[in-house]
Amino acid sequence: MTERQGMTGLGTVRGAGRAAREHAGRPAPGWPAVILRVAGSGLLIATAAIHLDLYLTGYRTIPTIGWLFLLQVIAAFGLGLAVLAIPSRLAIPSRLAAVAGAGFALATLGGYLLSVWTGLFGFKEVRTTAGIVAGVVEVVAFVVLAALALAPPAANAAADSTAAAPARFPAEIPPTAARAAGMTAAGLAVAALVLFGLVIAGASSPAPATTAGTGLKTTTIGGTTVLTNAKGFTLYSFAPDTPATSKCYGSCAVYWPPVTGTAAAGQGLPGKVTTITRTGGSHQLTYNGHPLYTYIGDTAPGQARGNNLNLNGGLWHEVPASR
């Protein structure tokens, strides 16, 4: 009797050891969903970071668009943290966070494309590297978060869902519905990429605020007579510039387009108008030794939203005609 019990105990130990080895050899359940969750959260936070940079470097002064950018930053950070923090065992909240993140990414991309294509709230976006990167990140974020929303629940979540029948959907999506939703998401991603490419290809970088042939002008804003371009838009100077060199290139020149032309544009003004040569070969106008720029945030003549802003590496000031 004792020998039989010993043999039985030994068999149990061996069986338990074999089961433990087999279990250790299997991949951890649910790891693809973990990767998708981390990637989706990271992409949303990256989108938030890009929009925060854009907001701080020029968009915060644009009516309507400015606070929408700030709202996008807050929403993207919040959704990114929700996607990362909600565990997969809470299947329904986890799926809802992923769906919300995917919808946010697609909606943000749509807003960008609309602003580049036709304009949004009276503001027409220009093609920038930051905008293109953000668009690509948003497409990828949509794909990753859509995949996360449709991923099978973890084993423990599936087991928990069997305890209460009403909680089985959407904790456990039927295969037919999952396939249909997956095909729809894939179609939306392809359509978004195609539309994104077409709109970006058709958009152009902002042209310099040329004044050749019409000359510079002046106007009064807030009791000060300031310099404007031929269309009446306020002109600005950049503190880091020197009389012979502009320090505003790249994305800075997108938000603060340099004014180009010839020295003849300054006829009739009290100050001295000359030109400097930019790295691309264009001739930028200067007024009393200050290279001149317009500001993308000024959407109509007579505005001076760029005055006294500390953006893109330095202070910006409207240019008084008497300077």
C-alpha positions as CSV (number, residue, x, y, z in Angstrom):
1,M,0.0,0.0,0.0
2,T,2.8,2.3,0.9
3,E,4.7,1.4,-2.3
4,R,1.7,2.1,-4.5
5,Q,1.2,5.5,-2.8
6,G,4.8,6.3,-3.4
7,M,4.6,5.4,-7.1
8,T,1.4,7.5,-7.4
9,G,3.1,10.5,-5.7
10,L,6.1,10.2,-7.9
11,G,3.9,10.1,-11.0
12,T,2.1,13.1,-9.8
13,V,5.3,15.0,-9.3
14,R,6.6,14.0,-12.7
15,G,3.4,15.0,-14.4
16,A,3.4,18.3,-12.6
17,G,7.0,19.0,-13.6
18,R,6.2,18.1,-17.3
19,A,3.2,20.4,-17.3
20,A,5.3,23.2,-15.8
21,R,7.9,22.8,-18.5
22,E,5.3,22.8,-21.2
23,H,3.7,25.9,-19.7
24,A,7.1,27.6,-19.5
25,G,7.8,26.8,-23.1
26,R,4.6,28.5,-24.4
27,P,4.6,32.2,-25.2
28,A,2.8,34.4,-22.7
29,P,-0.8,34.8,-23.7
30,G,-1.9,38.2,-25.0
31,W,1.6,39.5,-25.8
32,P,0.5,40.9,-29.3
33,A,-2.1,43.0,-27.6
34,V,0.5,44.3,-25.1
35,I,2.7,45.4,-28.0
36,L,-0.2,47.0,-29.8
37,R,-1.2,48.8,-26.6
38,V,2.3,50.2,-26.0
39,A,2.7,51.2,-29.7
40,G,-0.7,52.8,-29.9
41,S,-0.2,54.8,-26.8
42,G,3.2,55.9,-27.9
43,L,1.9,57.1,-31.3
44,L,-0.9,59.1,-29.7
45,I,1.6,60.7,-27.3
46,A,3.9,61.4,-30.2
47,T,1.0,63.1,-32.0
48,A,0.3,65.2,-28.9
49,A,4.0,66.2,-28.7
50,I,4.0,67.4,-32.3
51,H,0.8,69.4,-31.9
52,L,2.2,70.9,-28.6
53,D,5.3,72.1,-30.5
54,L,3.2,73.6,-33.2
55,Y,0.9,75.3,-30.7
56,L,3.9,76.8,-28.9
57,T,5.8,77.9,-32.0
58,G,3.1,79.9,-33.7
59,Y,-0.4,78.4,-33.8
60,R,-1.5,79.6,-30.3
61,T,-2.2,83.1,-31.7
62,I,-4.4,81.9,-34.6
63,P,-8.1,82.4,-33.8
64,T,-10.0,79.1,-33.3
65,I,-7.2,77.0,-34.7
66,G,-5.0,77.9,-31.6
67,W,-7.3,76.5,-28.9
68,L,-8.2,73.5,-31.2
69,F,-4.5,72.6,-31.3
70,L,-4.4,72.8,-27.5
71,L,-7.5,70.6,-27.2
72,Q,-5.9,68.1,-29.5
73,V,-2.8,68.0,-27.3
74,I,-4.9,67.3,-24.2
75,A,-7.0,64.7,-25.9
76,A,-4.1,62.9,-27.4
77,F,-2.2,62.7,-24.1
78,G,-5.3,61.6,-22.3
79,L,-6.2,58.9,-24.8
80,G,-2.6,57.7,-25.0
81,L,-2.5,57.2,-21.2
82,A,-5.9,55.5,-21.2
83,V,-4.8,53.0,-23.9
84,L,-1.7,52.2,-21.9
85,A,-3.1,52.1,-18.4
86,I,-6.3,50.1,-18.9
87,P,-5.4,46.4,-18.6
88,S,-6.6,44.0,-21.2
89,R,-8.5,42.0,-18.6
90,L,-10.9,44.9,-18.6
91,A,-11.9,44.0,-22.1
92,I,-14.7,46.5,-22.7
93,P,-13.0,49.6,-21.3
94,S,-9.8,48.6,-23.1
95,R,-11.6,48.2,-26.4
96,L,-13.4,51.5,-25.9
97,A,-10.1,53.4,-25.3
98,A,-8.6,51.8,-28.4
99,V,-11.6,52.8,-30.5
100,A,-11.6,56.3,-29.2
101,G,-7.9,56.6,-29.9
102,A,-8.3,55.3,-33.5
103,G,-11.2,57.7,-34.1
104,F,-9.2,60.6,-32.7
105,A,-6.3,59.8,-35.0
106,L,-8.5,59.6,-38.1
107,A,-10.4,62.8,-37.1
108,T,-7.2,64.8,-36.5
109,L,-5.8,63.6,-39.9
110,G,-9.1,64.7,-41.6
111,G,-8.9,68.2,-40.0
112,Y,-5.3,68.6,-41.2
113,L,-6.1,67.5,-44.8
114,L,-9.1,69.8,-44.8
115,S,-7.1,72.8,-43.6
116,V,-4.4,72.1,-46.3
117,W,-6.9,71.5,-49.1
118,T,-9.6,74.2,-48.6
119,G,-8.9,75.9,-45.3
120,L,-10.5,75.4,-41.9
121,F,-12.2,78.2,-39.8
122,G,-10.7,80.8,-42.2
123,F,-7.2,79.4,-41.9
124,K,-5.4,77.6,-44.7
125,E,-2.6,75.3,-43.6
126,V,0.7,75.1,-45.5
127,R,2.8,72.1,-46.1
128,T,5.4,71.6,-43.4
129,T,7.6,68.7,-42.4
130,A,6.0,68.6,-39.0
131,G,2.6,68.4,-40.5
132,I,3.6,65.5,-42.8
133,V,5.2,63.6,-40.0
134,A,2.1,64.1,-37.8
135,G,-0.1,62.9,-40.7
136,V,1.9,59.7,-41.1
137,V,1.9,59.1,-37.4
138,E,-1.9,59.5,-37.2
139,V,-2.4,56.9,-40.0
140,V,-0.2,54.4,-38.3
141,A,-1.8,55.1,-34.9
142,F,-5.2,54.5,-36.5
143,V,-4.1,51.1,-37.9
144,V,-2.5,50.0,-34.6
145,L,-5.4,51.1,-32.4
146,A,-7.9,49.5,-34.7
147,A,-6.0,46.3,-34.5
148,L,-5.9,46.6,-30.8
149,A,-9.7,47.1,-30.6
150,L,-10.3,44.0,-32.7
151,A,-7.7,41.8,-31.0
152,P,-9.0,38.7,-29.2
153,P,-9.3,39.3,-25.4
154,A,-6.7,37.8,-23.1
155,A,-7.4,34.3,-21.7
156,N,-8.3,35.6,-18.3
157,A,-10.6,38.3,-19.8
158,A,-12.4,35.6,-21.9
159,A,-12.8,33.4,-18.9
160,D,-14.2,36.3,-16.8
161,S,-16.6,37.2,-19.6
162,T,-18.2,33.7,-19.6
163,A,-19.4,34.4,-16.0
164,A,-21.8,37.0,-17.2
165,A,-23.4,36.5,-20.6
166,P,-24.4,40.2,-21.2
167,A,-20.7,41.2,-20.9
168,R,-19.5,38.9,-23.7
169,F,-19.9,41.6,-26.3
170,P,-17.9,43.5,-27.1
171,A,-15.4,41.7,-24.8
172,E,-15.5,38.8,-27.3
173,I,-16.2,39.9,-30.9
174,P,-17.6,37.2,-33.2
175,P,-15.1,36.2,-35.9
176,T,-17.4,37.3,-38.7
177,A,-17.9,40.7,-37.2
178,A,-14.2,41.0,-36.5
179,R,-13.3,40.2,-40.1
180,A,-15.8,42.7,-41.4
181,A,-14.5,45.4,-39.0
182,G,-10.9,44.6,-39.9
183,M,-11.6,44.9,-43.6
184,T,-13.4,48.3,-43.0
185,A,-10.5,49.6,-40.9
186,A,-8.0,48.4,-43.6
187,G,-10.0,50.2,-46.3
188,L,-10.1,53.4,-44.2
189,A,-6.4,53.3,-43.6
190,V,-5.7,52.8,-47.4
191,A,-8.1,55.6,-48.3
192,A,-6.5,57.9,-45.7
193,L,-3.0,57.2,-47.0
194,V,-4.1,57.8,-50.6
195,L,-6.0,61.0,-49.8
196,F,-3.1,62.2,-47.6
197,G,-0.6,61.7,-50.4
198,L,-2.8,63.5,-53.0
199,V,-3.4,66.5,-50.7
200,I,0.2,66.8,-49.7
201,A,1.4,66.4,-53.3
202,G,-1.1,69.1,-54.4
203,A,-0.1,71.5,-51.6
204,S,2.8,73.8,-51.8
205,S,5.1,75.4,-49.4
206,P,4.3,79.0,-48.6
207,A,5.7,81.4,-51.1
208,P,7.7,84.3,-49.8
209,A,5.7,87.5,-49.3
210,T,6.9,89.1,-52.5
211,T,6.5,92.9,-52.8
212,A,8.4,93.6,-56.1
213,G,6.6,96.0,-58.3
214,T,4.2,97.4,-55.7
215,G,6.4,98.5,-52.8
216,L,6.1,98.5,-49.0
217,K,3.5,100.5,-47.3
218,T,2.6,101.8,-43.8
219,T,-0.5,101.5,-41.6
220,T,-1.5,102.4,-38.1
221,I,-2.1,99.6,-35.6
222,G,-2.7,100.4,-31.9
223,G,-1.6,104.0,-32.4
224,T,1.8,103.0,-34.0
225,T,2.6,103.5,-37.6
226,V,4.1,100.2,-38.8
227,L,5.4,98.8,-42.0
228,T,3.3,96.4,-44.1
229,N,3.7,94.6,-47.3
230,A,1.8,95.5,-50.5
231,K,-1.3,93.6,-49.3
232,G,-1.4,95.4,-46.0
233,F,0.0,92.6,-43.8
234,T,2.2,93.7,-40.9
235,L,5.9,93.2,-41.2
236,Y,8.1,91.9,-38.4
237,S,11.7,91.8,-37.4
238,F,13.5,88.9,-35.6
239,A,15.8,89.7,-32.7
240,P,18.5,87.1,-33.5
241,D,19.0,88.5,-37.1
242,T,21.9,90.7,-38.1
243,P,21.7,93.5,-40.7
244,A,23.4,91.1,-43.2
245,T,22.0,87.7,-42.1
246,S,18.6,86.1,-41.5
247,K,18.5,83.5,-38.7
248,C,15.0,82.2,-39.7
249,Y,15.1,79.2,-41.9
250,G,13.3,75.8,-42.1
251,S,10.1,75.6,-40.1
252,C,10.7,79.1,-38.8
253,A,10.4,80.5,-42.3
254,V,7.1,78.6,-42.7
255,Y,5.5,80.5,-39.9
256,W,7.4,83.7,-40.6
257,P,7.7,84.0,-44.4
258,P,10.5,86.3,-45.5
259,V,9.6,89.3,-47.5
260,T,11.4,89.3,-50.9
261,G,11.8,92.0,-53.5
262,T,14.1,94.8,-54.5
263,A,15.3,97.9,-52.7
264,A,13.0,100.0,-54.9
265,A,10.1,98.7,-52.9
266,G,11.0,101.2,-50.2
267,Q,10.5,104.3,-52.2
268,G,8.7,107.0,-50.2
269,L,9.4,105.5,-46.7
270,P,11.4,107.4,-44.1
271,G,13.7,104.4,-43.4
272,K,16.4,102.8,-45.5
273,V,15.4,99.7,-47.5
274,T,18.1,97.2,-48.7
275,T,18.3,93.5,-49.4
276,I,20.2,90.5,-48.2
277,T,20.7,87.2,-50.0
278,R,19.2,84.1,-48.4
279,T,20.8,80.7,-48.6
280,G,18.4,79.7,-51.4
281,G,19.4,82.7,-53.5
282,S,16.3,84.9,-53.0
283,H,16.7,88.5,-52.0
284,Q,15.1,89.4,-48.7
285,L,14.1,93.0,-47.9
286,T,15.5,94.8,-44.9
287,Y,14.4,98.0,-43.3
288,N,17.0,100.0,-41.4
289,G,19.1,96.9,-41.1
290,H,16.3,94.5,-40.0
291,P,15.3,91.6,-42.3
292,L,11.5,91.7,-42.9
293,Y,8.9,88.9,-42.4
294,T,5.2,88.4,-42.4
295,Y,3.4,86.1,-39.9
296,I,1.2,83.1,-40.7
297,G,-1.0,84.0,-37.8
298,D,-2.1,87.3,-39.4
299,T,-5.0,86.3,-41.5
300,A,-6.1,89.8,-42.6
301,P,-4.5,93.2,-43.1
302,G,-4.3,95.4,-40.1
303,Q,-3.5,92.5,-37.7
304,A,-0.3,92.2,-35.6
305,R,-0.6,89.0,-33.7
306,G,3.1,88.3,-34.0
307,N,4.1,91.4,-32.2
308,N,6.2,90.7,-29.0
309,L,6.0,86.9,-29.5
310,N,9.0,84.8,-28.3
311,L,8.8,82.0,-30.9
312,N,11.2,80.0,-33.1
313,G,14.2,81.0,-31.1
314,G,13.7,84.7,-30.4
315,L,11.5,87.7,-30.0
316,W,9.5,89.1,-32.9
317,H,8.4,92.8,-33.2
318,E,6.3,94.7,-35.6
319,V,8.5,97.2,-37.6
320,P,7.7,100.9,-36.9
321,A,7.9,103.0,-40.0
322,S,10.1,105.5,-38.1
323,R,12.7,103.0,-37.1
